[in-house]
Amino acid sequence: MTDTTMAGHQFQIGTCLKRALSTFFANFVSFNVLGLIVMVPGVLLIFLLFGSTYMSLISYDPATGAPPPEIGPGFAITILGSFVIMMAMQYLLTGAVVYGTVQHLHGQKPSMTASLMQALRRILPIILVAIITTILVWIGTILLIVPGIIVALMLCVAIPVVMVEGPGVLASLSRSRALTKGSRWRLLGLLLIAFIGTALVTMIISMVVGLVMVFFGTVGATVSTIVDLALQLFTTVFLAVLLAVAYHDLRVAKEGVS
């Protein structure tokens, strides 16, 4: 889709945020159901592989006088394995939501099946892009923090590039760098608003639910945990939508192509 009248216009924080919010709420049910479809199998796999370790930690009671669970190589493997599985599922979800968001922005009804299949087909480049980006950001952060922020902004739309344009891993990183050039301060402002806003909303809802549920004992604690997990899912989905909309708006601003 081409709009040459928009080429050369600046990337706008307010427009991008407004479009991201409208897209998120327009597809609230389908995107979050997609999130459950992706994340629940990951949680079940973690429980299947490492459930005994976690249960030993949860069930430990110092009052019984029993020795604490051993924190050894097995525990390290549990933590690392759980982290790898959850990150893989999160990046798969991000790719799927990005694809669905782009469908929505093109006036199409997002398909959960098509979005998930497209993300599965491109999961390897998505993960490689994420790993390379994380390493580069870590290196930049070690070098006085600011370079890490710059690298993160340069590469923040690399996953949308993978999902929409489908180049190689390094080409996706280079393409993200080119698209974000000249708009990185605005992207920083956009992401700060998004992170602070989602953090505040999550904190307020968690506090209110926690205060109410404290009167309901174990049931209340369970409900609070479910609400916290749901809020994490909503946040992940919204940030994926935001990155997809940012990618879309950067393309329109630079090339008149969405």
C-alpha atoms as a printed R data frame, in Angstrom:
    type eleno elety resid chain resno       x       y      z
1   ATOM     1    CA   MET     A     1   0.000   0.000  0.000
2   ATOM     2    CA   THR     A     2   1.513   3.329 -1.088
3   ATOM     3    CA   ASP     A     3   0.752   6.888 -0.026
4   ATOM     4    CA   THR     A     4   3.305   9.198 -1.597
5   ATOM     5    CA   THR     A     5   1.633  12.248 -0.056
6   ATOM     6    CA   MET     A     6   2.832  11.073  3.365
7   ATOM     7    CA   ALA     A     7   6.451  10.441  2.396
8   ATOM     8    CA   GLY     A     8   8.804  12.845  4.119
9   ATOM     9    CA   HIS     A     9   6.419  13.599  6.986
10  ATOM    10    CA   GLN     A    10   7.765  13.227 10.515
11  ATOM    11    CA   PHE     A    11   6.992  10.288 12.718
12  ATOM    12    CA   GLN     A    12   4.476  11.513 15.319
13  ATOM    13    CA   ILE     A    13   4.334  10.141 18.881
14  ATOM    14    CA   GLY     A    14   0.693  11.040 19.484
15  ATOM    15    CA   THR     A    15  -0.556   9.616 16.203
16  ATOM    16    CA   CYS     A    16   1.370   6.372 16.699
17  ATOM    17    CA   LEU     A    17   0.198   5.930 20.287
18  ATOM    18    CA   LYS     A    18  -3.426   6.688 19.408
19  ATOM    19    CA   ARG     A    19  -3.370   4.201 16.516
20  ATOM    20    CA   ALA     A    20  -1.725   1.557 18.709
21  ATOM    21    CA   LEU     A    21  -4.369   1.943 21.422
22  ATOM    22    CA   SER     A    22  -7.238   1.789 18.930
23  ATOM    23    CA   THR     A    23  -5.731  -1.319 17.295
24  ATOM    24    CA   PHE     A    24  -5.152  -2.987 20.665
25  ATOM    25    CA   PHE     A    25  -8.725  -2.465 21.863
26  ATOM    26    CA   ALA     A    26 -10.254  -3.278 18.460
27  ATOM    27    CA   ASN     A    27  -8.521  -6.672 18.599
28  ATOM    28    CA   PHE     A    28  -8.426  -7.090 22.369
29  ATOM    29    CA   VAL     A    29 -10.111 -10.492 22.490
30  ATOM    30    CA   SER     A    30  -8.442 -12.082 19.462
31  ATOM    31    CA   PHE     A    31  -4.913 -10.876 20.289
32  ATOM    32    CA   ASN     A    32  -5.116 -11.953 23.921
33  ATOM    33    CA   VAL     A    33  -6.673 -15.310 23.060
34  ATOM    34    CA   LEU     A    34  -3.747 -15.696 20.672
35  ATOM    35    CA   GLY     A    35  -1.506 -14.879 23.624
36  ATOM    36    CA   LEU     A    36  -3.065 -17.670 25.663
37  ATOM    37    CA   ILE     A    37  -2.702 -20.103 22.773
38  ATOM    38    CA   VAL     A    38   1.006 -19.300 22.582
39  ATOM    39    CA   MET     A    39   1.920 -18.914 26.255
40  ATOM    40    CA   VAL     A    40  -0.084 -21.687 27.965
41  ATOM    41    CA   PRO     A    41   1.779 -24.529 26.184
42  ATOM    42    CA   GLY     A    42   5.049 -22.884 27.267
43  ATOM    43    CA   VAL     A    43   3.943 -22.830 30.891
44  ATOM    44    CA   LEU     A    44   2.804 -26.463 30.666
45  ATOM    45    CA   LEU     A    45   6.140 -27.465 29.130
46  ATOM    46    CA   ILE     A    46   8.010 -25.752 31.963
47  ATOM    47    CA   PHE     A    47   5.851 -27.546 34.516
48  ATOM    48    CA   LEU     A    48   6.399 -30.862 32.745
49  ATOM    49    CA   LEU     A    49  10.184 -30.436 32.607
50  ATOM    50    CA   PHE     A    50  10.882 -28.587 35.848
51  ATOM    51    CA   GLY     A    51   7.727 -28.944 37.955
52  ATOM    52    CA   SER     A    52   9.361 -31.102 40.617
53  ATOM    53    CA   THR     A    53  12.035 -28.477 41.290
54  ATOM    54    CA   TYR     A    54   9.512 -25.673 41.603
55  ATOM    55    CA   MET     A    55   7.212 -27.756 43.818
56  ATOM    56    CA   SER     A    56  10.099 -28.534 46.188
57  ATOM    57    CA   LEU     A    57  10.707 -24.807 46.585
58  ATOM    58    CA   ILE     A    58   7.036 -23.944 47.012
59  ATOM    59    CA   SER     A    59   6.348 -26.704 49.534
60  ATOM    60    CA   TYR     A    60   9.448 -26.054 51.667
61  ATOM    61    CA   ASP     A    61   8.547 -24.958 55.199
62  ATOM    62    CA   PRO     A    62  11.456 -23.962 57.497
63  ATOM    63    CA   ALA     A    63   9.228 -24.558 60.524
64  ATOM    64    CA   THR     A    64   9.336 -28.297 59.930
65  ATOM    65    CA   GLY     A    65  13.089 -28.370 60.488
66  ATOM    66    CA   ALA     A    66  13.646 -30.146 57.179
67  ATOM    67    CA   PRO     A    67  16.752 -29.153 55.195
68  ATOM    68    CA   PRO     A    68  16.121 -26.582 52.466
69  ATOM    69    CA   PRO     A    69  16.039 -27.723 48.819
70  ATOM    70    CA   GLU     A    70  19.502 -27.989 47.319
71  ATOM    71    CA   ILE     A    71  20.451 -25.032 45.117
72  ATOM    72    CA   GLY     A    72  22.809 -26.705 42.686
73  ATOM    73    CA   PRO     A    73  23.286 -27.289 38.948
74  ATOM    74    CA   GLY     A    74  19.787 -28.724 38.654
75  ATOM    75    CA   PHE     A    75  18.299 -25.500 39.986
76  ATOM    76    CA   ALA     A    76  20.390 -23.438 37.547
77  ATOM    77    CA   ILE     A    77  19.202 -25.621 34.662
78  ATOM    78    CA   THR     A    78  15.612 -25.134 35.800
79  ATOM    79    CA   ILE     A    79  15.911 -21.348 35.837
80  ATOM    80    CA   LEU     A    80  17.776 -21.193 32.524
81  ATOM    81    CA   GLY     A    81  15.440 -23.661 30.823
82  ATOM    82    CA   SER     A    82  12.350 -21.830 32.044
83  ATOM    83    CA   PHE     A    83  13.779 -18.515 30.842
84  ATOM    84    CA   VAL     A    84  14.613 -19.859 27.375
85  ATOM    85    CA   ILE     A    85  11.156 -21.410 26.915
86  ATOM    86    CA   MET     A    86   9.303 -18.298 28.060
87  ATOM    87    CA   MET     A    87  11.431 -15.999 25.886
88  ATOM    88    CA   ALA     A    88  10.828 -18.204 22.850
89  ATOM    89    CA   MET     A    89   7.076 -18.148 23.496
90  ATOM    90    CA   GLN     A    90   7.111 -14.393 24.062
91  ATOM    91    CA   TYR     A    91   8.933 -13.725 20.788
92  ATOM    92    CA   LEU     A    92   6.566 -16.073 18.967
93  ATOM    93    CA   LEU     A    93   3.641 -14.115 20.408
94  ATOM    94    CA   THR     A    94   5.260 -10.800 19.479
95  ATOM    95    CA   GLY     A    95   5.701 -11.946 15.889
96  ATOM    96    CA   ALA     A    96   2.123 -13.188 15.657
97  ATOM    97    CA   VAL     A    97   0.642  -9.980 17.103
98  ATOM    98    CA   VAL     A    98   2.846  -7.841 14.845
99  ATOM    99    CA   TYR     A    99   1.523  -9.688 11.806
100 ATOM   100    CA   GLY     A   100  -2.077  -9.352 12.992
101 ATOM   101    CA   THR     A   101  -1.582  -5.641 13.667
102 ATOM   102    CA   VAL     A   102  -0.264  -5.032 10.167
103 ATOM   103    CA   GLN     A   103  -3.297  -6.872  8.764
104 ATOM   104    CA   HIS     A   104  -5.536  -4.557 10.804
105 ATOM   105    CA   LEU     A   105  -3.693  -1.439  9.615
106 ATOM   106    CA   HIS     A   106  -4.212  -2.587  6.020
107 ATOM   107    CA   GLY     A   107  -7.954  -2.764  6.609
108 ATOM   108    CA   GLN     A   108  -8.097  -6.554  6.921
109 ATOM   109    CA   LYS     A   109  -9.540  -8.595  9.769
110 ATOM   110    CA   PRO     A   110  -6.593 -10.163 11.628
111 ATOM   111    CA   SER     A   111  -6.587 -13.957 11.472
112 ATOM   112    CA   MET     A   112  -5.253 -15.740 14.557
113 ATOM   113    CA   THR     A   113  -4.384 -18.807 12.517
114 ATOM   114    CA   ALA     A   114  -2.563 -16.878  9.789
115 ATOM   115    CA   SER     A   115  -0.743 -14.733 12.352
116 ATOM   116    CA   LEU     A   116   0.435 -17.726 14.352
117 ATOM   117    CA   MET     A   117   1.502 -19.702 11.270
118 ATOM   118    CA   GLN     A   118   3.442 -16.748  9.901
119 ATOM   119    CA   ALA     A   119   5.209 -16.307 13.230
120 ATOM   120    CA   LEU     A   120   6.018 -20.034 13.397
121 ATOM   121    CA   ARG     A   121   7.496 -19.909  9.886
122 ATOM   122    CA   ARG     A   122   9.754 -17.033 10.916
123 ATOM   123    CA   ILE     A   123  10.461 -17.982 14.528
124 ATOM   124    CA   LEU     A   124  14.152 -18.723 13.902
125 ATOM   125    CA   PRO     A   125  15.017 -15.305 12.404
126 ATOM   126    CA   ILE     A   126  12.840 -13.646 15.073
127 ATOM   127    CA   ILE     A   127  14.808 -15.341 17.856
128 ATOM   128    CA   LEU     A   128  18.168 -14.642 16.193
129 ATOM   129    CA   VAL     A   129  17.253 -10.973 15.747
130 ATOM   130    CA   ALA     A   130  16.200 -10.811 19.410
131 ATOM   131    CA   ILE     A   131  19.428 -12.477 20.600
132 ATOM   132    CA   ILE     A   132  21.686 -10.234 18.518
133 ATOM   133    CA   THR     A   133  19.752  -7.140 19.597
134 ATOM   134    CA   THR     A   134  19.975  -8.137 23.269
135 ATOM   135    CA   ILE     A   135  23.735  -8.757 23.039
136 ATOM   136    CA   LEU     A   136  24.347  -5.433 21.292
137 ATOM   137    CA   VAL     A   137  22.195  -3.574 23.812
138 ATOM   138    CA   TRP     A   138  24.066  -5.232 26.705
139 ATOM   139    CA   ILE     A   139  27.412  -4.240 25.195
140 ATOM   140    CA   GLY     A   140  26.178  -0.699 24.662
141 ATOM   141    CA   THR     A   141  24.836  -0.529 28.208
142 ATOM   142    CA   ILE     A   142  28.191  -1.606 29.623
143 ATOM   143    CA   LEU     A   143  29.684   1.318 27.674
144 ATOM   144    CA   LEU     A   144  28.048   3.994 29.879
145 ATOM   145    CA   ILE     A   145  24.370   3.027 29.303
146 ATOM   146    CA   VAL     A   146  23.576   5.655 26.630
147 ATOM   147    CA   PRO     A   147  24.998   3.591 23.736
148 ATOM   148    CA   GLY     A   148  22.778   0.725 24.849
149 ATOM   149    CA   ILE     A   149  19.692   2.958 24.634
150 ATOM   150    CA   ILE     A   150  20.723   4.150 21.173
151 ATOM   151    CA   VAL     A   151  21.218   0.584 19.943
152 ATOM   152    CA   ALA     A   152  17.836  -0.459 21.378
153 ATOM   153    CA   LEU     A   153  16.133   2.401 19.522
154 ATOM   154    CA   MET     A   154  17.990   1.625 16.295
155 ATOM   155    CA   LEU     A   155  16.863  -1.994 16.300
156 ATOM   156    CA   CYS     A   156  13.431  -1.716 17.931
157 ATOM   157    CA   VAL     A   157  11.452  -2.473 14.740
158 ATOM   158    CA   ALA     A   158  13.651  -5.345 13.546
159 ATOM   159    CA   ILE     A   159  11.043  -7.988 14.447
160 ATOM   160    CA   PRO     A   160   8.282  -6.182 12.494
161 ATOM   161    CA   VAL     A   161  10.710  -6.037  9.560
162 ATOM   162    CA   VAL     A   162  11.201  -9.809  9.808
163 ATOM   163    CA   MET     A   163   7.452 -10.422  9.921
164 ATOM   164    CA   VAL     A   164   6.425  -8.064  7.111
165 ATOM   165    CA   GLU     A   165   9.352  -7.863  4.709
166 ATOM   166    CA   GLY     A   166  11.041 -11.191  5.478
167 ATOM   167    CA   PRO     A   167  14.705 -10.377  4.784
168 ATOM   168    CA   GLY     A   168  17.594 -12.174  6.475
169 ATOM   169    CA   VAL     A   169  18.578 -11.571 10.073
170 ATOM   170    CA   LEU     A   170  21.331  -9.026  9.414
171 ATOM   171    CA   ALA     A   171  19.270  -7.349  6.696
172 ATOM   172    CA   SER     A   172  16.396  -6.934  9.173
173 ATOM   173    CA   LEU     A   173  18.699  -5.268 11.684
174 ATOM   174    CA   SER     A   174  20.073  -2.968  8.992
175 ATOM   175    CA   ARG     A   175  16.575  -2.158  7.758
176 ATOM   176    CA   SER     A   176  15.447  -1.256 11.295
177 ATOM   177    CA   ARG     A   177  18.476   0.999 11.649
178 ATOM   178    CA   ALA     A   178  17.562   2.780  8.412
179 ATOM   179    CA   LEU     A   179  13.872   3.169  9.269
180 ATOM   180    CA   THR     A   180  14.503   4.588 12.741
181 ATOM   181    CA   LYS     A   181  17.163   7.066 11.594
182 ATOM   182    CA   GLY     A   182  15.979  10.606 12.275
183 ATOM   183    CA   SER     A   183  13.132   9.464 14.528
184 ATOM   184    CA   ARG     A   184  14.954   7.888 17.465
185 ATOM   185    CA   TRP     A   185  14.271  10.680 19.963
186 ATOM   186    CA   ARG     A   186  10.579  10.430 19.151
187 ATOM   187    CA   LEU     A   187  10.747   6.655 19.470
188 ATOM   188    CA   LEU     A   188  12.397   7.092 22.865
189 ATOM   189    CA   GLY     A   189   9.563   9.371 23.954
190 ATOM   190    CA   LEU     A   190   6.970   6.926 22.624
191 ATOM   191    CA   LEU     A   191   8.496   3.939 24.418
192 ATOM   192    CA   LEU     A   192   8.928   5.862 27.676
193 ATOM   193    CA   ILE     A   193   5.271   6.882 27.600
194 ATOM   194    CA   ALA     A   194   4.264   3.293 26.837
195 ATOM   195    CA   PHE     A   195   6.442   1.699 29.516
196 ATOM   196    CA   ILE     A   196   5.512   4.208 32.212
197 ATOM   197    CA   GLY     A   197   1.831   4.092 31.273
198 ATOM   198    CA   THR     A   198   1.591   0.288 31.247
199 ATOM   199    CA   ALA     A   199   3.576   0.085 34.498
200 ATOM   200    CA   LEU     A   200   1.249   2.545 36.248
201 ATOM   201    CA   VAL     A   201  -1.925   0.855 34.988
202 ATOM   202    CA   THR     A   202  -0.600  -2.573 35.974
203 ATOM   203    CA   MET     A   203   0.474  -1.357 39.417
204 ATOM   204    CA   ILE     A   204  -2.853   0.356 40.165
205 ATOM   205    CA   ILE     A   205  -4.976  -2.620 39.067
206 ATOM   206    CA   SER     A   206  -2.741  -5.091 40.955
207 ATOM   207    CA   MET     A   207  -2.926  -2.985 44.121
208 ATOM   208    CA   VAL     A   208  -6.709  -2.619 43.970
209 ATOM   209    CA   VAL     A   209  -7.258  -6.324 43.282
210 ATOM   210    CA   GLY     A   210  -4.749  -7.263 45.985
211 ATOM   211    CA   LEU     A   211  -6.455  -5.055 48.587
212 ATOM   212    CA   VAL     A   212  -9.858  -6.535 47.778
213 ATOM   213    CA   MET     A   213  -8.712 -10.149 47.544
214 ATOM   214    CA   VAL     A   214  -6.791 -10.067 50.837
215 ATOM   215    CA   PHE     A   215 -10.137 -10.745 52.564
216 ATOM   216    CA   PHE     A   216 -10.697 -13.971 50.634
217 ATOM   217    CA   GLY     A   217  -7.718 -16.028 51.798
218 ATOM   218    CA   THR     A   218  -6.332 -18.638 49.423
219 ATOM   219    CA   VAL     A   219  -8.986 -17.968 46.799
220 ATOM   220    CA   GLY     A   220  -8.113 -14.287 46.888
221 ATOM   221    CA   ALA     A   221  -4.398 -15.047 46.461
222 ATOM   222    CA   THR     A   222  -5.198 -17.253 43.462
223 ATOM   223    CA   VAL     A   223  -7.358 -14.554 41.872
224 ATOM   224    CA   SER     A   224  -4.620 -11.956 42.430
225 ATOM   225    CA   THR     A   225  -2.066 -14.208 40.743
226 ATOM   226    CA   ILE     A   226  -4.354 -14.780 37.756
227 ATOM   227    CA   VAL     A   227  -4.963 -11.029 37.426
228 ATOM   228    CA   ASP     A   228  -1.204 -10.338 37.548
229 ATOM   229    CA   LEU     A   229  -0.562 -12.925 34.823
230 ATOM   230    CA   ALA     A   230  -3.363 -11.461 32.694
231 ATOM   231    CA   LEU     A   231  -1.888  -7.980 33.072
232 ATOM   232    CA   GLN     A   232   1.516  -9.276 31.957
233 ATOM   233    CA   LEU     A   233  -0.124 -10.816 28.895
234 ATOM   234    CA   PHE     A   234  -1.986  -7.586 28.066
235 ATOM   235    CA   THR     A   235   1.260  -5.619 28.387
236 ATOM   236    CA   THR     A   236   3.178  -7.977 26.099
237 ATOM   237    CA   VAL     A   237   0.420  -7.827 23.484
238 ATOM   238    CA   PHE     A   238   0.117  -4.035 23.644
239 ATOM   239    CA   LEU     A   239   3.871  -3.477 23.272
240 ATOM   240    CA   ALA     A   240   3.900  -5.806 20.246
241 ATOM   241    CA   VAL     A   241   1.037  -3.782 18.735
242 ATOM   242    CA   LEU     A   242   2.926  -0.568 19.456
243 ATOM   243    CA   LEU     A   243   6.104  -1.787 17.721
244 ATOM   244    CA   ALA     A   244   4.084  -2.869 14.681
245 ATOM   245    CA   VAL     A   245   2.332   0.503 14.462
246 ATOM   246    CA   ALA     A   246   5.661   2.311 14.906
247 ATOM   247    CA   TYR     A   247   7.115   0.261 12.049
248 ATOM   248    CA   HIS     A   248   4.080   1.074  9.895
249 ATOM   249    CA   ASP     A   249   4.284   4.801 10.661
250 ATOM   250    CA   LEU     A   250   8.050   4.934 10.076
251 ATOM   251    CA   ARG     A   251   7.583   3.376  6.633
252 ATOM   252    CA   VAL     A   252   4.811   5.840  5.787
253 ATOM   253    CA   ALA     A   253   6.891   8.805  7.011
254 ATOM   254    CA   LYS     A   254  10.037   7.792  5.134
255 ATOM   255    CA   GLU     A   255   8.695   6.061  2.035
256 ATOM   256    CA   GLY     A   256   4.962   6.669  1.786
257 ATOM   257    CA   VAL     A   257   4.611   2.883  1.959
258 ATOM   258    CA   SER     A   258   2.673   1.052  4.682
